Amino acid sequence: MLLGSAVTSIVSTAIPKQQLFASPPVVDFQQAVEYFPEIALKYVMCWLSQFDLLPGEHLECRVLAASIHLMIHRLLRLAAGTDISEAPETRLLDSMLWILSVDWLYSHPESAWKILESVIVDTPIFSQDAIDLKYDQCSSLVLDHYSDFVRGRNLASRIHVPSSALQLLVTFITTQWSTLHTSTRTNAALRFLTLCLQQRFRPAYDVFHQRQCLTFLAMQPVSSWSASLLKAYFIGIAAAIYPSRGNPEDNQMISQAIDCLHEPENLFLVCSTLAMYTHRPVYGIAEKPDIMTALAQIRPLDPAWGNCRQKLREWAEDENFFVGLEGEEPGIKKWRRNMRVAIKTLDIFFSNIPTQVTASLELPGPPPQLQSESWLDRVGRLLLWRRSRRQDEEHPLTEGVYTRSTHIPTDALLP
């Protein structure tokens, strides 16, 4: 424990060389190692060689990663049923993860991301067979800090490689979906995926499409969990085109996501689920439209909208549509009422689309100024970009499968 405390001091504090011998002699070990950080780290790394899973990284990164793996290893070896919240290892683990999500957020973001990925992939905290409380506590702590990291850094424009951690988490979520009522880990994993989608974290969209998550959700009973995930998926898309960030690779990712969203089955899944569960303003989008209007604004002229709206009307009037859905009668009445409100909102929106919009979307031309463009201008520009892109060679989403290796080439991360 003493050595672990010393490690956190070394990697989070830079001591100017001129201060090395400016202070009086010290006898406290944690203070002493700060005077000889590199020597101390080399000896620590020898001791932690069993947990050295990032051998290509710089010494501080390797030591911090190995120390985190050691703390988790010690916690998971405690007796079954142990509450680890007050264990000294838990406090040290929290301190080390805090360094990643706060101290290293701007100084070493790539290294911090690699460590967080390694902790999820190369430890058993998301093992399918583990049911003990300490696994729940460790996984929640790790994902809480990873979430802080995702919120605090524009990762969408920096990370261009698949995420092994998200591959594993999506597998865990889809396999354990039926345990959302009872499992802390499944809930934590779902919340993290939801956050990554809403933050437009590119690897999250890649794995969401690769693992056909929309198809999976269509086969599950409608629930608040599926609604939250679909809402995050949609808001991430909508926010990216209000206004477009101007990054060609981001445009490509968002264009692929829009294509997927407007496949007839997917559009109805998203539209009907959101219609039942939420009608609040979307604060991630300019002018804060209601969620149905924001969804329709993405691609209002897509042919899938006609069938989608017709099916919504039919299902809203079908007395058997809500049979079998979870919820008592008051909840069913609320869902039916919400769907009818959504239908009315969509009818108003589509009745107000100017007749000249179709022509304006078909005409090529330079993109308008972002300062004065309306949402229709932005949608038209994105559609034109997508249409011209179809003439080029197809560029599919990055495909990959979950592996135990978390080595990520440095040149895959933009500075």
C-alpha positions in Angstrom: 0.0 0.0 0.0 2.9 2.3 0.8 4.5 1.7 -2.5 1.1 2.3 -4.3 0.8 5.7 -2.6 4.3 6.5 -3.7 3.5 5.7 -7.3 0.5 8.1 -7.3 2.8 10.8 -6.0 5.4 10.3 -8.6 3.2 10.1 -11.7 1.0 13.1 -10.6 3.7 15.5 -9.4 6.6 17.0 -11.4 9.4 18.2 -9.1 11.7 20.8 -10.7 15.3 19.7 -10.8 16.5 22.8 -8.8 14.3 21.6 -5.9 15.8 18.1 -5.7 18.2 19.0 -2.8 16.7 22.3 -1.7 14.6 20.7 1.1 15.9 19.2 4.3 16.5 15.5 4.4 13.3 13.4 4.5 12.7 10.0 6.0 9.1 9.4 4.8 9.2 6.8 2.0 6.5 8.4 -0.1 8.3 11.8 0.0 11.7 10.3 -0.6 10.8 8.5 -3.8 9.7 11.8 -5.3 13.3 13.0 -5.2 14.4 10.1 -7.4 11.4 9.5 -9.6 12.9 7.7 -12.5 15.0 5.4 -10.4 12.1 4.6 -8.2 9.8 3.9 -11.2 12.3 1.5 -12.7 12.5 -0.5 -9.5 8.7 -0.4 -9.1 8.4 -1.7 -12.7 10.6 -4.6 -12.0 8.4 -5.5 -9.0 5.2 -5.1 -11.1 6.5 -6.9 -14.2 3.7 -9.5 -13.9 1.2 -6.6 -14.7 3.2 -4.9 -17.4 0.7 -5.0 -20.2 1.7 -1.9 -22.1 5.4 -2.5 -22.7 5.7 -0.1 -25.6 4.6 2.9 -23.5 6.7 5.4 -21.5 7.8 4.4 -18.0 5.2 6.4 -16.1 2.4 5.0 -18.2 3.5 1.4 -17.7 3.9 1.9 -13.9 0.5 3.5 -13.5 -1.2 0.9 -15.6 0.5 -2.0 -13.8 -0.3 -0.4 -10.4 -4.0 -0.2 -11.3 -4.0 -3.8 -12.5 -2.4 -4.8 -9.2 -5.0 -3.0 -7.1 -7.8 -4.7 -9.0 -6.1 -8.0 -8.7 -5.8 -7.6 -4.9 -9.4 -6.5 -4.6 -10.8 -9.4 -6.6 -8.9 -11.9 -4.4 -10.8 -10.8 -1.3 -13.4 -13.1 0.1 -16.7 -13.4 -1.7 -19.3 -10.9 -0.5 -16.6 -8.5 0.8 -17.6 -4.8 0.7 -14.5 -3.2 -0.8 -15.7 0.4 -0.5 -13.5 1.0 2.6 -10.5 -1.1 1.6 -7.2 0.7 1.2 -6.8 -0.8 -2.3 -10.1 0.9 -3.3 -8.9 4.3 -2.2 -5.6 3.8 -4.1 -7.4 2.6 -7.2 -9.7 5.7 -7.1 -6.6 7.9 -6.8 -4.9 6.3 -9.7 -7.9 6.4 -11.9 -8.4 10.1 -10.9 -4.9 10.8 -12.2 -6.0 9.3 -15.6 -9.3 11.2 -15.9 -8.1 14.5 -14.5 -4.3 15.0 -14.3 -3.5 13.2 -17.6 -6.6 14.5 -19.4 -4.6 17.2 -21.2 -1.0 16.2 -20.5 -1.1 12.5 -21.6 -4.6 11.9 -23.1 -3.5 9.0 -25.4 -1.7 7.2 -22.6 -4.7 7.7 -20.3 -7.0 6.2 -22.9 -4.8 3.2 -23.5 -4.7 2.5 -19.8 -8.5 2.7 -19.4 -9.0 0.4 -22.3 -6.5 -2.1 -20.9 -8.2 -2.0 -17.4 -11.5 -3.0 -19.0 -10.2 -5.6 -21.4 -7.3 -7.2 -19.5 -9.0 -7.6 -16.1 -12.0 -9.9 -15.2 -14.2 -7.0 -14.0 -16.6 -7.7 -16.8 -16.4 -11.4 -16.8 -19.8 -13.0 -17.7 -19.5 -15.5 -14.9 -18.6 -13.1 -12.1 -21.5 -12.2 -9.8 -19.8 -11.0 -6.6 -20.3 -7.5 -5.3 -16.6 -6.6 -5.6 -16.8 -7.0 -9.4 -19.7 -4.6 -9.5 -17.8 -2.0 -7.3 -14.6 -2.3 -9.3 -16.3 -2.0 -12.7 -18.5 1.0 -11.6 -15.4 2.8 -10.3 -13.5 2.2 -13.6 -16.4 3.3 -15.8 -17.1 6.4 -13.7 -13.6 7.6 -14.3 -13.7 6.6 -18.0 -16.9 8.6 -18.3 -15.2 11.7 -16.8 -12.5 11.3 -19.4 -14.9 11.0 -22.3 -16.8 14.1 -21.1 -13.7 16.2 -20.6 -11.9 15.6 -23.9 -13.0 15.8 -27.5 -12.2 12.2 -28.2 -14.3 12.0 -31.3 -11.7 13.9 -33.3 -8.6 12.2 -31.7 -9.2 8.4 -31.7 -9.3 6.7 -35.1 -9.0 3.1 -34.1 -11.5 0.5 -32.8 -12.1 0.3 -29.0 -11.6 -3.2 -27.6 -13.2 -2.0 -24.4 -16.4 -1.0 -26.2 -16.4 -4.3 -28.1 -16.3 -6.2 -24.8 -18.9 -3.9 -23.2 -21.4 -4.2 -26.0 -21.0 -8.0 -25.9 -21.6 -7.8 -22.1 -24.7 -5.6 -22.5 -26.3 -7.7 -25.2 -25.6 -10.9 -23.4 -26.8 -9.6 -20.0 -29.7 -7.4 -21.2 -32.2 -9.4 -19.2 -30.3 -8.5 -16.0 -30.7 -4.8 -16.3 -33.3 -4.9 -13.5 -30.8 -6.3 -11.0 -27.2 -6.0 -12.3 -25.1 -3.0 -11.3 -22.5 -3.9 -13.9 -24.9 -4.2 -16.8 -26.5 -0.8 -15.8 -23.0 0.8 -15.6 -22.0 -0.6 -19.0 -25.2 0.6 -20.6 -24.8 4.1 -19.1 -21.3 4.3 -20.4 -22.2 3.2 -23.9 -25.1 5.8 -23.9 -22.6 8.5 -22.9 -20.1 7.6 -25.6 -22.9 7.7 -28.3 -24.2 11.1 -27.1 -20.6 12.5 -27.0 -20.1 11.3 -30.7 -17.2 9.0 -29.6 -16.4 7.5 -33.0 -15.4 4.0 -31.8 -18.8 3.8 -30.1 -20.7 4.4 -33.4 -18.4 1.9 -35.1 -19.1 -0.9 -32.7 -22.8 0.1 -32.4 -23.1 -0.6 -36.2 -20.8 -3.5 -36.4 -22.7 -5.4 -33.7 -26.0 -4.5 -35.2 -27.3 -3.0 -32.0 -30.4 -1.5 -33.6 -31.4 -5.0 -34.8 -30.8 -6.3 -31.3 -32.9 -3.6 -29.7 -35.7 -4.3 -32.2 -36.0 -7.8 -30.8 -36.2 -6.7 -27.1 -39.3 -5.5 -25.3 -39.6 -1.7 -25.4 -38.1 -0.3 -22.2 -36.7 2.9 -20.7 -33.2 1.3 -21.2 -33.7 0.9 -24.9 -35.2 4.4 -25.1 -32.2 6.0 -23.4 -29.7 4.2 -25.7 -31.7 5.1 -28.9 -32.0 8.7 -27.7 -28.3 9.0 -27.2 -27.6 7.5 -30.6 -30.0 9.9 -32.3 -28.8 13.0 -30.3 -25.2 12.2 -31.2 -26.2 12.3 -34.9 -28.4 15.3 -34.7 -25.9 17.4 -32.7 -23.2 16.7 -35.2 -25.0 18.5 -38.0 -26.1 21.5 -36.0 -23.7 22.8 -37.2 -21.5 20.2 -38.9 -18.0 20.2 -37.3 -16.4 20.4 -40.7 -14.2 17.3 -40.2 -14.5 15.1 -43.3 -14.0 11.9 -41.3 -16.6 13.0 -38.8 -18.9 13.8 -41.7 -18.3 10.3 -43.1 -19.1 8.7 -39.7 -22.3 10.8 -39.3 -23.4 10.1 -42.9 -23.1 6.4 -42.3 -25.0 6.7 -39.1 -27.8 8.7 -40.8 -28.0 6.1 -43.6 -28.4 3.4 -40.9 -30.9 5.4 -39.0 -33.1 5.9 -42.0 -33.4 2.2 -43.0 -37.2 1.7 -42.7 -37.1 -0.8 -39.8 -34.5 1.3 -37.9 -36.4 4.6 -38.3 -39.6 3.1 -37.0 -37.8 1.5 -34.1 -36.2 4.8 -33.0 -39.3 6.9 -33.8 -41.8 4.7 -32.0 -39.6 4.1 -29.0 -38.8 7.8 -28.5 -42.4 8.7 -29.1 -43.5 6.5 -26.2 -40.9 7.6 -23.7 -39.7 11.1 -24.2 -40.9 14.5 -25.6 -38.5 16.8 -23.8 -36.5 19.4 -25.7 -33.1 18.3 -27.0 -30.6 20.5 -25.3 -27.7 19.3 -27.4 -29.2 21.0 -30.5 -29.5 24.6 -31.4 -33.0 26.1 -30.7 -33.7 23.1 -28.5 -36.5 21.4 -30.5 -38.7 18.7 -29.2 -37.2 15.2 -29.9 -39.7 14.3 -32.7 -39.0 17.5 -34.6 -35.2 17.1 -34.1 -35.5 13.5 -35.5 -37.5 14.6 -38.5 -35.1 17.5 -39.3 -32.1 15.1 -39.9 -33.4 13.9 -43.2 -37.0 15.1 -43.7 -37.3 14.0 -47.4 -36.3 10.4 -46.8 -38.9 8.0 -48.3 -38.9 6.0 -45.1 -40.8 8.7 -43.3 -44.0 8.0 -45.1 -44.3 4.4 -44.0 -43.0 5.3 -40.5 -45.7 7.9 -39.9 -48.4 5.5 -41.3 -47.3 2.7 -39.0 -47.3 5.1 -36.0 -50.9 6.0 -36.7 -51.9 2.4 -37.0 -50.1 1.3 -33.9 -51.4 4.2 -31.8 -55.0 3.1 -32.6 -54.3 -0.7 -32.2 -55.6 -1.8 -28.9 -53.3 -4.8 -29.0 -50.1 -2.9 -29.7 -49.2 -2.3 -26.0 -50.3 -5.8 -24.8 -47.3 -7.6 -23.3 -45.2 -4.5 -22.7 -43.9 -4.0 -19.2 -46.0 -1.6 -17.2 -49.3 -1.3 -15.5 -52.4 0.2 -17.2 -51.6 3.8 -16.3 -48.2 3.5 -18.0 -49.8 2.0 -21.1 -52.2 4.9 -21.3 -49.3 7.3 -21.0 -47.4 5.6 -23.8 -50.4 5.7 -26.1 -51.0 9.3 -25.3 -47.3 10.1 -25.9 -47.4 8.4 -29.3 -50.5 10.4 -30.4 -48.7 13.6 -29.4 -45.7 12.5 -31.4 -47.9 11.9 -34.4 -49.4 15.3 -34.2 -45.9 16.9 -33.8 -44.7 15.1 -36.9 -47.8 16.1 -38.9 -47.3 19.7 -38.1 -43.6 19.5 -39.0 -44.1 17.8 -42.4 -47.0 20.1 -43.3 -44.8 23.1 -42.8 -41.9 22.0 -45.1 -41.8 24.5 -48.0 -42.6 23.1 -51.4 -39.3 24.5 -52.8 -37.2 22.4 -50.3 -37.1 19.5 -52.7 -35.6 21.5 -55.5 -33.1 23.3 -53.2 -31.8 19.9 -51.9 -31.2 18.7 -55.4 -29.1 21.7 -56.6 -25.4 21.5 -56.1 -23.5 24.5 -54.9 -21.0 25.8 -52.3 -21.9 25.2 -48.7 -23.6 28.3 -47.1 -22.1 30.3 -44.3 -22.6 28.5 -40.9 -23.5 31.7 -39.2 -26.7 32.2 -41.2 -27.7 28.8 -42.5 -31.0 27.2 -41.4 -31.5 23.6 -40.4 -32.8 22.9 -43.9 -29.6 24.4 -45.4 -27.5 22.2 -43.2 -29.5 19.1 -44.0 -29.3 19.9 -47.7 -25.5 20.4 -47.6 -25.1 17.1 -45.8 -27.3 15.3 -48.3 -25.4 16.7 -51.2 -22.1 15.7 -49.6 -23.5 12.2 -49.2 -24.7 12.0 -52.8 -21.4 13.0 -54.2 -19.6 10.6 -51.9 -21.5 7.7 -53.4 -19.6 8.2 -56.6 -16.4 7.5 -54.8 -15.1 4.1 -53.7 -17.1 2.8 -50.8 -15.4 3.1 -47.4 -17.0 0.7 -45.0 -17.0 1.1 -41.2 -13.8 -0.2 -39.6 -14.4 -3.8 -38.8 -12.8 -5.5 -35.9 -13.4 -8.2 -33.3 -12.7 -8.1 -29.6 -9.2 -9.3 -28.7 -7.2 -9.4 -25.5 -4.5 -7.2 -27.0 -4.8 -3.5 -26.3 -1.7 -2.3 -28.1 -2.7 0.8 -30.1 -0.3 2.4 -32.6 0.6 5.9 -31.6 0.2 7.2 -35.1 -3.5 6.3 -35.0 -4.1 9.1 -32.5 -4.1 12.7 -33.7 -2.1 15.1 -31.6 
